[in-house]
Every structure is written in structure tokens, then in C-alpha cells.
């Protein structure tokens, strides 16, 4: 199958779409083409005029895959002019009914629809180990969000409570959103 993967340059979004196309390629033969998503007016005008140079040079897509708000319009424009099934890996900023399939983490509490498949967390490139690591734990530390207030002291208390209750070897891992001050609390 021919897959056009729209990327917006944001590591988290690109990892989601890469995870999906990589998993698909384990089950069937795929030709994957990465397209830099550009929602600028000149680029969209090119799609509207059916003069997208990049689109005309690629084989017609079976799947159009994207993650991130900036991939939505280019992905829909590509469908209009080149065909294919649209797959978006998040709750879209545009109406969900405009996309053929929306893979949305269940923690986003999206209402049930025929074109929505809820996932356990975000799709990514991580595969489980074949061997289970007994007595080893992982704590992933995020960062500030518009949905809650960030409190280093409360976080430290929670993490220390978990670590003291279980006799595991613990790995603490931050993300690009983890504040430097928070990272420093756990690197000692």
C-alpha cells in the first residue's frame, strides 16, 4: 500500500505517525512517503489548484496519515485531489466526520463514533520487550499543561511514596515538557 505520511516536525506527532506506518509495514508491503505538512496559504492554494508539485510526483496514496493540527488541512486537501483514506492520530481540530479514521487515546474521552478507534495511550514506535524485567519500574514525568497546575513539591512527594513502597529498581524519565527544575530534583 502507498502511504503518504504528513509530518509537522514536532517529535511527539512524528513519532505517532511513524509508529503507525512502521507497524503497518510489518504486516504488509508499504511504500511510505513523508510529506512536510505546510498549512500556509501558498501551499494550500497549490493543492486547491491541483498543482502540488510533490503530490504530482508521488504514486497515488492508499492511506494519508497525520498527527498534529498542522497536518489536518494538507491531509484533507491531498485526499480531495489524490484520493486515499485519511487517518488522523489524535482528536482533530477540525470536525471528526471529515476524516475516515481517527485513532484517539481513550484518555481524551471522545464520544463513540463509527470512524473513531480509541487507543490505550498515544500510538508510538515503542514495542514491548519479549522478556519481563522483574522488580524494575519506570516513572514517566511529563510537564505543565493547561489542564492542571504543576507542583514540583507534590510530584516529589508522590514519586518518593511510590519508590518507598516498592522494592524495585526505578528509572525516572522526563519529556521535552519536563521543566529543568523538575529534572534536577531527580538527577541527584
MDTraj code that builds the backbone (N, CA, C; nanometers):
import mdtraj as md
import numpy as np

residues = "UNK UNK UNK UNK UNK UNK UNK UNK UNK UNK UNK UNK UNK UNK UNK UNK UNK UNK UNK UNK UNK UNK UNK UNK UNK UNK UNK UNK UNK UNK UNK UNK UNK UNK UNK UNK UNK UNK UNK UNK UNK UNK UNK UNK UNK UNK UNK UNK UNK UNK UNK UNK UNK UNK UNK UNK UNK UNK UNK UNK UNK UNK UNK UNK UNK UNK UNK UNK UNK UNK UNK UNK UNK UNK UNK UNK UNK UNK UNK UNK UNK UNK UNK UNK UNK UNK UNK UNK UNK UNK UNK UNK UNK UNK UNK UNK UNK UNK UNK UNK UNK UNK UNK UNK UNK UNK UNK UNK UNK UNK UNK UNK UNK UNK UNK UNK UNK UNK UNK UNK UNK UNK UNK UNK UNK UNK UNK UNK UNK UNK UNK UNK UNK UNK UNK UNK UNK UNK UNK UNK UNK UNK UNK UNK UNK UNK UNK UNK UNK UNK UNK UNK UNK UNK UNK UNK UNK UNK UNK UNK UNK UNK UNK UNK UNK UNK UNK UNK UNK UNK UNK UNK UNK UNK UNK UNK UNK UNK UNK UNK UNK UNK UNK UNK UNK UNK UNK UNK".split()
xyz = np.array([
    [0.0843, -0.1186, 0.0000],
    [0.0000, 0.0000, 0.0000],
    [0.0883, 0.1243, 0.0000],
    [0.0399, 0.2273, -0.0629],
    [0.1132, 0.3541, -0.0692],
    [0.0618, 0.4433, 0.0433],
    [0.1536, 0.4870, 0.1288],
    [0.1177, 0.5715, 0.2430],
    [0.1878, 0.7056, 0.2302],
    [0.1097, 0.8117, 0.2349],
    [0.1656, 0.9465, 0.2461],
    [0.1563, 0.9834, 0.3935],
    [0.2724, 1.0025, 0.4568],
    [0.2772, 1.0387, 0.5988],
    [0.3073, 1.1871, 0.6103],
    [0.2089, 1.2616, 0.6576],
    [0.2256, 1.4057, 0.6741],
    [0.2904, 1.4331, 0.8088],
    [0.3985, 1.5109, 0.8073],
    [0.4723, 1.5399, 0.9292],
    [0.4741, 1.6907, 0.9529],
    [0.4700, 1.7283, 1.0810],
    [0.4738, 1.8706, 1.1143],
    [0.6029, 1.9111, 1.1844],
    [0.6965, 1.8166, 1.1972],
    [0.8251, 1.8480, 1.2573],
    [0.8256, 1.8426, 1.4094],
    [0.7122, 1.8181, 1.4709],
    [0.7078, 1.8064, 1.6170],
    [0.7353, 1.6605, 1.6525],
    [0.8380, 1.6354, 1.7345],
    [0.8794, 1.4976, 1.7621],
    [0.7674, 1.4054, 1.8100],
    [0.6828, 1.4517, 1.9005],
    [0.5749, 1.3666, 1.9515],
    [0.4764, 1.3274, 1.8426],
    [0.4400, 1.4227, 1.7572],
    [0.3466, 1.3934, 1.6485],
    [0.4104, 1.3006, 1.5460],
    [0.5351, 1.3310, 1.5099],
    [0.6027, 1.2488, 1.4094],
    [0.6247, 1.1055, 1.4586],
    [0.6491, 1.0896, 1.5893],
    [0.6659, 0.9559, 1.6458],
    [0.5357, 0.8773, 1.6371],
    [0.4221, 0.9445, 1.6574],
    [0.2934, 0.8751, 1.6485],
    [0.2694, 0.8224, 1.5069],
    [0.2857, 0.9077, 1.4081],
    [0.2587, 0.8625, 1.2706],
    [0.3625, 0.7600, 1.2255],
    [0.4878, 0.7768, 1.2676],
    [0.5908, 0.6785, 1.2344],
    [0.5590, 0.5440, 1.2983],
    [0.5094, 0.5459, 1.4221],
    [0.4710, 0.4214, 1.4890],
    [0.3647, 0.3455, 1.4121],
    [0.2654, 0.4186, 1.3617],
    [0.1579, 0.3534, 1.2867],
    [0.2087, 0.2948, 1.1556],
    [0.2814, 0.3727, 1.0774],
    [0.3249, 0.3220, 0.9464],
    [0.4283, 0.2111, 0.9616],
    [0.5100, 0.2172, 1.0653],
    [0.6065, 0.1104, 1.0911],
    [0.5335, -0.0194, 1.1262],
    [0.4312, -0.0089, 1.2104],
    [0.3544, -0.1279, 1.2475],
    [0.2823, -0.1862, 1.1257],
    [0.2238, -0.1007, 1.0434],
    [0.1563, -0.1489, 0.9220],
    [0.2539, -0.2216, 0.8296],
    [0.3760, -0.1686, 0.8199],
    [0.4737, -0.2282, 0.7280],
    [0.5225, -0.3648, 0.7751],
    [0.4962, -0.4001, 0.9010],
    [0.5305, -0.5340, 0.9500],
    [0.4298, -0.6384, 0.9014],
    [0.3114, -0.5919, 0.8588],
    [0.2054, -0.6831, 0.8173],
    [0.1817, -0.6880, 0.6675],
    [0.2228, -0.5823, 0.5975],
    [0.2004, -0.5777, 0.4532],
    [0.3071, -0.4902, 0.3887],
    [0.3272, -0.5087, 0.2621],
    [0.4262, -0.4307, 0.1892],
    [0.3766, -0.2859, 0.1769],
    [0.4604, -0.1917, 0.2160],
    [0.4223, -0.0497, 0.2142],
    [0.5295, 0.0345, 0.1456],
    [0.4834, 0.1333, 0.0713],
    [0.5705, 0.2395, 0.0213],
    [0.5315, 0.3630, 0.1014],
    [0.6250, 0.4153, 0.1790],
    [0.5946, 0.5272, 0.2689],
    [0.6657, 0.6523, 0.2190],
    [0.5894, 0.7581, 0.2025],
    [0.6427, 0.8864, 0.1580],
    [0.6118, 0.9917, 0.2641],
    [0.7171, 1.0553, 0.3140],
    [0.6994, 1.1604, 0.4130],
    [0.6786, 1.2938, 0.3424],
    [0.5754, 1.3643, 0.3838],
    [0.5436, 1.4944, 0.3263],
    [0.5407, 1.5957, 0.4390],
    [0.6207, 1.6995, 0.4261],
    [0.6221, 1.8054, 0.5264],
    [0.4895, 1.8801, 0.5184],
    [0.4146, 1.8766, 0.6287],
    [0.2844, 1.9436, 0.6322],
    [0.3065, 2.0935, 0.6385],
    [0.2437, 2.1625, 0.5490],
    [0.2541, 2.3079, 0.5432],
    [0.1140, 2.3616, 0.5201],
    [0.0591, 2.4228, 0.6229],
    [-0.0772, 2.4761, 0.6126],
    [-0.0761, 2.6220, 0.5695],
    [0.0343, 2.6661, 0.5088],
    [0.0420, 2.8051, 0.4646],
    [-0.0496, 2.8264, 0.3438],
    [-0.0899, 2.9482, 0.3244],
    [-0.1816, 2.9797, 0.2141],
    [-0.1253, 2.9427, 0.0766],
    [0.0024, 2.9736, 0.0454],
    [0.0518, 2.9352, -0.0881],
    [0.0478, 2.7843, -0.1124],
    [0.0823, 2.7062, -0.0109],
    [0.0817, 2.5613, -0.0274],
    [-0.0606, 2.5091, -0.0444],
    [-0.1527, 2.5573, 0.0393],
    [-0.2915, 2.5144, 0.0265],
    [-0.3504, 2.5593, -0.1062],
    [-0.3118, 2.6783, -0.1510],
    [-0.3588, 2.7250, -0.2823],
    [-0.3098, 2.6314, -0.3922],
    [-0.1868, 2.5816, -0.3781],
    [-0.1339, 2.4854, -0.4749],
    [-0.2173, 2.3587, -0.4785],
    [-0.2569, 2.3078, -0.3608],
    [-0.3435, 2.1910, -0.3569],
    [-0.4783, 2.2229, -0.4194],
    [-0.5322, 2.3406, -0.3874],
    [-0.6632, 2.3782, -0.4414],
    [-0.6608, 2.3859, -0.5932],
    [-0.5489, 2.4289, -0.6476],
    [-0.5360, 2.4386, -0.7934],
    [-0.4893, 2.3064, -0.8535],
    [-0.4729, 2.2042, -0.7669],
    [-0.4268, 2.0730, -0.8092],
    [-0.2883, 2.0826, -0.8738],
    [-0.2050, 2.1680, -0.8171],
    [-0.0711, 2.1866, -0.8719],
    [0.0352, 2.1593, -0.7665],
    [0.0072, 2.0731, -0.6743],
    [0.1061, 2.0387, -0.5742],
    [0.2157, 1.9578, -0.6421],
    [0.3318, 2.0174, -0.6563],
    [0.4431, 1.9510, -0.7243],
    [0.4758, 1.8180, -0.6585],
    [0.4824, 1.8199, -0.5268],
    [0.5171, 1.6980, -0.4549],
    [0.4119, 1.5901, -0.4792],
    [0.2847, 1.6261, -0.4711],
    [0.1769, 1.5301, -0.4911],
    [0.1743, 1.4708, -0.6300],
    [0.2088, 1.5500, -0.7302],
    [0.2067, 1.5000, -0.8673],
    [0.3217, 1.4041, -0.8952],
    [0.4295, 1.4118, -0.8158],
    [0.5462, 1.3262, -0.8392],
    [0.5377, 1.1931, -0.7649],
    [0.4433, 1.1803, -0.6741],
    [0.4315, 1.0584, -0.5942],
    [0.3230, 0.9675, -0.6496],
    [0.3341, 0.8356, -0.6213],
    [0.2245, 0.7467, -0.6594],
    [0.0990, 0.7818, -0.5777],
    [-0.0163, 0.7575, -0.6342],
    [-0.1426, 0.7875, -0.5663],
    [-0.1476, 0.7126, -0.4322],
    [-0.1922, 0.7810, -0.3273],
    [-0.1917, 0.7173, -0.1950],
    [-0.3124, 0.6278, -0.1703],
    [-0.2881, 0.5219, -0.0927],
    [-0.3976, 0.4429, -0.0374],
    [-0.4361, 0.4989, 0.0990],
    [-0.3333, 0.5380, 0.1760],
    [-0.3540, 0.5942, 0.3092],
    [-0.2848, 0.7292, 0.3190],
    [-0.3526, 0.8222, 0.3863],
    [-0.2969, 0.9534, 0.4177],
    [-0.2960, 0.9613, 0.5703],
    [-0.1772, 0.9694, 0.6307],
    [-0.1634, 0.9606, 0.7760],
    [-0.1041, 1.0898, 0.8293],
    [-0.1583, 1.1381, 0.9406],
    [-0.1030, 1.2579, 1.0024],
    [-0.1353, 1.2663, 1.1498],
    [-0.0486, 1.3380, 1.2226],
    [-0.0707, 1.3687, 1.3643],
    [-0.0270, 1.5131, 1.3839],
    [-0.1078, 1.5879, 1.4530],
    [-0.0758, 1.7289, 1.4752],
    [-0.1682, 1.8191, 1.3947],
    [-0.2078, 1.9264, 1.4577],
    [-0.3033, 2.0203, 1.3985],
    [-0.2605, 2.0693, 1.2609],
    [-0.1314, 2.0917, 1.2414],
    [-0.0839, 2.1453, 1.1128],
    [-0.0898, 2.0444, 0.9986],
    [-0.1175, 1.9187, 1.0293],
    [-0.1285, 1.8188, 0.9227],
    [-0.2714, 1.8053, 0.8713],
    [-0.3681, 1.8573, 0.9437],
    [-0.5089, 1.8315, 0.9116],
    [-0.5510, 1.8846, 0.7747],
    [-0.5322, 2.0117, 0.7491],
    [-0.5745, 2.0675, 0.6199],
    [-0.4969, 2.0086, 0.5023],
    [-0.3632, 2.0006, 0.5100],
    [-0.2916, 1.9392, 0.3973],
    [-0.3359, 1.7950, 0.3711],
    [-0.3629, 1.7200, 0.4758],
    [-0.4077, 1.5822, 0.4614],
    [-0.5433, 1.5766, 0.3906],
    [-0.6356, 1.6641, 0.4296],
    [-0.7680, 1.6669, 0.3658],
    [-0.7605, 1.7148, 0.2210],
    [-0.6725, 1.8108, 0.1949],
    [-0.6551, 1.8589, 0.0573],
    [-0.5971, 1.7485, -0.0306],
    [-0.5022, 1.6742, 0.0236],
    [-0.4430, 1.5636, -0.0521],
    [-0.5497, 1.4602, -0.0855],
    [-0.6384, 1.4314, 0.0087],
    [-0.7458, 1.3354, -0.0183],
    [-0.8350, 1.3848, -0.1320],
    [-0.8684, 1.5134, -0.1279],
    [-0.9578, 1.5691, -0.2288],
    [-0.8990, 1.5560, -0.3693],
    [-0.7686, 1.5785, -0.3831],
    [-0.7085, 1.5813, -0.5160],
    [-0.6388, 1.4522, -0.5576],
    [-0.5979, 1.3694, -0.4595],
    [-0.5230, 1.2494, -0.4951],
    [-0.5877, 1.1202, -0.4458],
    [-0.6938, 1.1312, -0.3642],
    [-0.7604, 1.0126, -0.3132],
    [-0.6932, 0.9567, -0.1901],
    [-0.7404, 0.8423, -0.1472],
    [-0.6837, 0.7764, -0.0304],
    [-0.7743, 0.7881, 0.0914],
    [-0.7430, 0.7102, 0.1924],
    [-0.8169, 0.7077, 0.3182],
    [-0.7393, 0.7898, 0.4198],
    [-0.8075, 0.8833, 0.4861],
    [-0.7405, 0.9685, 0.5854],
    [-0.7418, 0.9024, 0.7222],
    [-0.6244, 0.9029, 0.7861],
    [-0.6094, 0.8505, 0.9216],
    [-0.5403, 0.9579, 1.0034],
    [-0.6078, 1.0047, 1.1081],
    [-0.5508, 1.1078, 1.1948],
    [-0.5274, 1.0460, 1.3320],
    [-0.4137, 1.0781, 1.3914],
    [-0.3738, 1.0161, 1.5174],
    [-0.3871, 1.1143, 1.6335],
    [-0.5069, 1.1556, 1.6594],
    [-0.5353, 1.2458, 1.7702],
    [-0.6780, 1.2952, 1.7536],
    [-0.7264, 1.3682, 1.8523],
    [-0.8557, 1.4328, 1.8335],
    [-0.8303, 1.5517, 1.7419],
    [-0.8919, 1.5532, 1.6243],
    [-0.8612, 1.6586, 1.5275],
    [-0.9175, 1.7951, 1.5682],
    [-0.8548, 1.8985, 1.5153],
    [-0.9014, 2.0350, 1.5388],
    [-1.0177, 2.0687, 1.4457],
    [-1.0388, 1.9874, 1.3457],
    [-1.1496, 2.0029, 1.2511],
    [-1.2543, 1.8956, 1.2835],
    [-1.3736, 1.9053, 1.2284],
    [-1.4755, 1.8030, 1.2581],
    [-1.4272, 1.6607, 1.2293],
    [-1.4492, 1.5726, 1.3254],
    [-1.4045, 1.4336, 1.3122],
    [-1.4653, 1.3644, 1.1911],
    [-1.5855, 1.4031, 1.1543],
    [-1.6529, 1.3370, 1.0417],
    [-1.5810, 1.3622, 0.9094],
    [-1.4922, 1.4596, 0.9036],
    [-1.4173, 1.4883, 0.7815],
    [-1.3063, 1.3858, 0.7566],
    [-1.2700, 1.3086, 0.8588],
    [-1.1625, 1.2105, 0.8478],
    [-1.2218, 1.0707, 0.8428],
    [-1.1577, 0.9826, 0.7669],
    [-1.2075, 0.8457, 0.7554],
    [-1.1875, 0.7669, 0.8837],
    [-1.0723, 0.7869, 0.9499],
    [-1.0437, 0.7164, 1.0744],
    [-0.9659, 0.8083, 1.1673],
    [-1.0109, 0.8160, 1.2918],
    [-0.9419, 0.8936, 1.3951],
    [-0.8970, 0.7964, 1.5036],
    [-0.7659, 0.7811, 1.5213],
    [-0.7113, 0.6988, 1.6291],
    [-0.6839, 0.7935, 1.7456],
    [-0.7679, 0.7868, 1.8478],
    [-0.7644, 0.8838, 1.9563],
    [-0.7441, 0.8114, 2.0887],
    [-0.6450, 0.8561, 2.1684],
    [-0.6255, 0.7925, 2.3002],
    [-0.7533, 0.8010, 2.3841],
    [-0.7856, 0.6906, 2.4518],
    [-0.9096, 0.6879, 2.5296],
    [-0.9093, 0.7907, 2.6416],
    [-0.7909, 0.8347, 2.6868],
    [-0.7878, 0.9357, 2.7933],
    [-0.8388, 1.0723, 2.7455],
    [-0.8601, 1.0880, 2.6138],
    [-0.9187, 1.2119, 2.5615],
    [-1.0712, 1.2117, 2.5699],
    [-1.1306, 1.1004, 2.6133],
    [-1.2754, 1.0882, 2.6356],
    [-1.3573, 1.1361, 2.5152],
    [-1.3272, 1.0802, 2.4001],
    [-1.4003, 1.1138, 2.2779],
    [-1.5277, 1.0306, 2.2706],
    [-1.6353, 1.0952, 2.2288],
    [-1.7619, 1.0232, 2.2179],
    [-1.7520, 0.9142, 2.1107],
    [-1.8321, 0.8122, 2.1255],
    [-1.8309, 0.6982, 2.0340],
    [-1.8802, 0.7401, 1.8954],
    [-1.8042, 0.7063, 1.7945],
    [-1.8395, 0.7336, 1.6552],
    [-1.7897, 0.6161, 1.5714],
    [-1.8469, 0.6019, 1.4538],
    [-1.8073, 0.4893, 1.3689],
    [-1.6660, 0.5056, 1.3136],
    [-1.6153, 0.6281, 1.3036],
    [-1.4822, 0.6500, 1.2477],
    [-1.3771, 0.6765, 1.3551],
    [-1.4081, 0.6478, 1.4815],
    [-1.3146, 0.6689, 1.5920],
    [-1.2759, 0.5350, 1.6523],
    [-1.1465, 0.5146, 1.6654],
    [-1.0936, 0.3984, 1.7352],
    [-1.0114, 0.4519, 1.8516],
    [-1.0545, 0.4189, 1.9737],
    [-0.9806, 0.4644, 2.0910],
    [-0.8623, 0.3726, 2.1159],
    [-0.7487, 0.4335, 2.1472],
    [-0.6259, 0.3583, 2.1722],
    [-0.5895, 0.3687, 2.3199],
    [-0.5096, 0.2761, 2.3664],
    [-0.4552, 0.2817, 2.5029],
    [-0.3301, 0.3680, 2.4958],
    [-0.3441, 0.4959, 2.5221],
    [-0.2327, 0.5892, 2.5096],
    [-0.2129, 0.6264, 2.3635],
    [-0.1140, 0.7095, 2.3404],
    [-0.0838, 0.7538, 2.2037],
    [-0.0084, 0.6450, 2.1284],
    [-0.0383, 0.6311, 2.0009],
    [0.0364, 0.5393, 1.9148],
    [0.1808, 0.5883, 1.9123],
    [0.2762, 0.4966, 1.9118],
    [0.4173, 0.5363, 1.9124],
    [0.5037, 0.4262, 1.8517],
    [0.6329, 0.4445, 1.8570],
    [0.7270, 0.3494, 1.7969],
    [0.7803, 0.2465, 1.8966],
    [0.7285, 0.2478, 2.0192],
    [0.7803, 0.1591, 2.1240],
    [0.7135, 0.0224, 2.1158],
    [0.7956, -0.0824, 2.1229],
    [0.7453, -0.2195, 2.1254],
    [0.7863, -0.2839, 2.2562],
    [0.7005, -0.3673, 2.3139],
    [0.7362, -0.4294, 2.4416],
    [0.8509, -0.5284, 2.4259],
    [0.9299, -0.5394, 2.5331],
    [1.0361, -0.6396, 2.5347],
    [0.9747, -0.7786, 2.5444],
    [1.0413, -0.8761, 2.4886],
    [0.9951, -1.0146, 2.4992],
    [1.0157, -1.0656, 2.6417],
    [1.1154, -1.0112, 2.7102],
    [1.1477, -1.0520, 2.8462],
    [1.0902, -0.9508, 2.9447],
    [1.0253, -1.0012, 3.0483],
    [0.9734, -0.9132, 3.1518],
    [1.0844, -0.8869, 3.2527],
    [1.1006, -0.7609, 3.2897],
    [1.2022, -0.7244, 3.3870],
    [1.1375, -0.7201, 3.5253],
    [1.1636, -0.8243, 3.6032],
    [1.1068, -0.8316, 3.7378],
    [1.1719, -0.7257, 3.8264],
    [1.0922, -0.6692, 3.9120],
    [1.1385, -0.5717, 4.0119],
    [1.2079, -0.4510, 3.9499],
    [1.1568, -0.4089, 3.8363],
    [1.2078, -0.2877, 3.7729],
    [1.0873, -0.2035, 3.7352],
    [1.0950, -0.0741, 3.7665],
    [0.9824, 0.0138, 3.7384],
    [1.0253, 0.1367, 3.6604],
    [0.9291, 0.1962, 3.5952],
    [0.9534, 0.3149, 3.5145],
    [0.8516, 0.4213, 3.5528],
    [0.8996, 0.5412, 3.5790],
    [0.8124, 0.6544, 3.6065],
    [0.8408, 0.7592, 3.4992],
    [0.7368, 0.7900, 3.4235],
    [0.7476, 0.8908, 3.3180],
    [0.6960, 1.0228, 3.3723],
    [0.7760, 1.1264, 3.3600],
    [0.7411, 1.2572, 3.4136],
    [0.7139, 1.3527, 3.2988],
    [0.5942, 1.4054, 3.2966],
    [0.5552, 1.4999, 3.1912],
    [0.5955, 1.6415, 3.2252],
    [0.5020, 1.7327, 3.2089],
    [0.5304, 1.8724, 3.2362],
    [0.4022, 1.9525, 3.2466],
    [0.4167, 2.0824, 3.2604],
    [0.2993, 2.1696, 3.2747],
    [0.2019, 2.1540, 3.1581],
    [0.0749, 2.1740, 3.1912],
    [-0.0320, 2.1620, 3.0932],
    [-0.1418, 2.2615, 3.1292],
    [-0.2213, 2.2967, 3.0305],
    [-0.3331, 2.3868, 3.0579],
    [-0.4424, 2.3179, 3.1395],
    [-0.4329, 2.1860, 3.1589],
    [-0.5367, 2.1112, 3.2277],
    [-0.5143, 2.0975, 3.3790],
    [-0.3953, 2.1267, 3.4273],
    [-0.3689, 2.1162, 3.5707],
    [-0.2494, 2.2034, 3.6068],
    [-0.2350, 2.2291, 3.7361],
    [-0.1206, 2.3105, 3.7798],
    [-0.0031, 2.2180, 3.8107],
    [0.1151, 2.2656, 3.7839],
    [0.2375, 2.1869, 3.8035],
    [0.2948, 2.2207, 3.9401],
    [0.3281, 2.1186, 4.0174],
    [0.3773, 2.1396, 4.1529],
    [0.4923, 2.0421, 4.1790],
    [0.6153, 2.0932, 4.1728],
    [0.7334, 2.0075, 4.1925],
    [0.7332, 1.9388, 4.3287],
    [0.6930, 2.0110, 4.4322],
    [0.6950, 1.9539, 4.5668],
    [0.5971, 1.8367, 4.5770],
    [0.4735, 1.8556, 4.5289],
    [0.3736, 1.7473, 4.5336],
    [0.4192, 1.6283, 4.4484],
    [0.4767, 1.6565, 4.3330],
    [0.5267, 1.5499, 4.2461],
    [0.6365, 1.4711, 4.3161],
    [0.7273, 1.5414, 4.3810],
    [0.8361, 1.4769, 4.4528],
    [0.7832, 1.3860, 4.5638],
    [0.6819, 1.4325, 4.6359],
    [0.6223, 1.3510, 4.7428],
    [0.5596, 1.2248, 4.6836],
    [0.4858, 1.2398, 4.5736],
    [0.4214, 1.1230, 4.5106],
    [0.5243, 1.0217, 4.4628],
    [0.6277, 1.0697, 4.3975],
    [0.7300, 0.9781, 4.3450],
    [0.8036, 0.9094, 4.4591],
    [0.8379, 0.9831, 4.5618],
    [0.9079, 0.9220, 4.6762],
    [0.8194, 0.8205, 4.7480],
    [0.6889, 0.8439, 4.7516],
    [0.5954, 0.7475, 4.8116],
    [0.5951, 0.6181, 4.7319],
    [0.5888, 0.6292, 4.6019],
    [0.5896, 0.5092, 4.5161],
    [0.7208, 0.4334, 4.5334],
    [0.8310, 0.5044, 4.5278],
    [0.9630, 0.4403, 4.5376],
    [0.9812, 0.3709, 4.6721],
    [0.9295, 0.4313, 4.7788],
    [0.9474, 0.3712, 4.9117],
    [0.8571, 0.2489, 4.9332],
    [0.7473, 0.2388, 4.8610],
    [0.6538, 0.1271, 4.8793],
    [0.6966, 0.0006, 4.8052],
    [0.7696, 0.0161, 4.6980],
    [0.8030, -0.0988, 4.6142],
    [0.9546, -0.1130, 4.6046],
    [1.0007, -0.2353, 4.6206],
    [1.1446, -0.2604, 4.6190],
    [1.1939, -0.2873, 4.4781],
    [1.1612, -0.1973, 4.3888],
    [1.2041, -0.2064, 4.2504],
    [1.3284, -0.1210, 4.2291],
    [1.3937, -0.1460, 4.1187],
    [1.4917, -0.0510, 4.0670],
    [1.4113, 0.0420, 3.9786],
    [1.4209, 0.1711, 4.0028],
    [1.3353, 0.2669, 3.9324],
    [1.4124, 0.3489, 3.8313],
    [1.3518, 0.3680, 3.7154],
    [1.4020, 0.4608, 3.6142],
    [1.3032, 0.5760, 3.6073],
    [1.3525, 0.6963, 3.6198],
    [1.2691, 0.8163, 3.6065],
    [1.3090, 0.8851, 3.4773],
    [1.2111, 0.9113, 3.3921],
    [1.2386, 0.9686, 3.2612],
    [1.1487, 1.0892, 3.2400],
    [1.2087, 1.1998, 3.1978],
    [1.1330, 1.3207, 3.1675],
    [1.0935, 1.3251, 3.0217],
    [1.0309, 1.4344, 2.9840],
    [0.9890, 1.4557, 2.8458],
    [1.0348, 1.5955, 2.8044],
    [1.0145, 1.6319, 2.6778],
    [1.0500, 1.7681, 2.6368],
    [0.9755, 1.8752, 2.7175],
    [0.8614, 1.8403, 2.7771],
    [0.7844, 1.9366, 2.8568],
    [0.8279, 1.9445, 3.0026],
    [0.9106, 1.8496, 3.0470],
    [0.9510, 1.8492, 3.1867],
    [1.0413, 1.9689, 3.2144],
    [1.0021, 2.0541, 3.3102],
    [1.0856, 2.1712, 3.3418],
    [1.2241, 2.1305, 3.3910],
    [1.3245, 2.2123, 3.3617],
    [1.4617, 2.1849, 3.4058],
    [1.4683, 2.1686, 3.5577],
    [1.3925, 2.2518, 3.6308],
    [1.3941, 2.2438, 3.7780],
    [1.3453, 2.1066, 3.8247],
    [1.2457, 2.0528, 3.7569],
    [1.1935, 1.9215, 3.7926],
    [1.2956, 1.8138, 3.7603],
    [1.3572, 1.8231, 3.6437],
    [1.4606, 1.7252, 3.6047],
    [1.5709, 1.7215, 3.7101],
    [1.6104, 1.8384, 3.7594],
    [1.7200, 1.8474, 3.8563],
    [1.6840, 1.7810, 3.9888],
    [1.5562, 1.7800, 4.0253],
    [1.5140, 1.7148, 4.1502],
    [1.5447, 1.5660, 4.1505],
    [1.5429, 1.5050, 4.0325],
    [1.5567, 1.3606, 4.0246],
    [1.6881, 1.3142, 3.9642],
    [1.7806, 1.4052, 3.9378],
    [1.9091, 1.3645, 3.8830],
    [2.0164, 1.3571, 3.9902],
    [1.9768, 1.3776, 4.1123],
    [2.0743, 1.3688, 4.2240],
    [2.0897, 1.2280, 4.2705],
])
top = md.Topology()
chain = top.add_chain()
for i, resn in enumerate(residues, 1):
    res = top.add_residue(resn, chain, resSeq=i)
    for name in ("N", "CA", "C"):
        top.add_atom(name, md.element.get_by_symbol(name[0]), res)
traj = md.Trajectory(xyz[None], top)
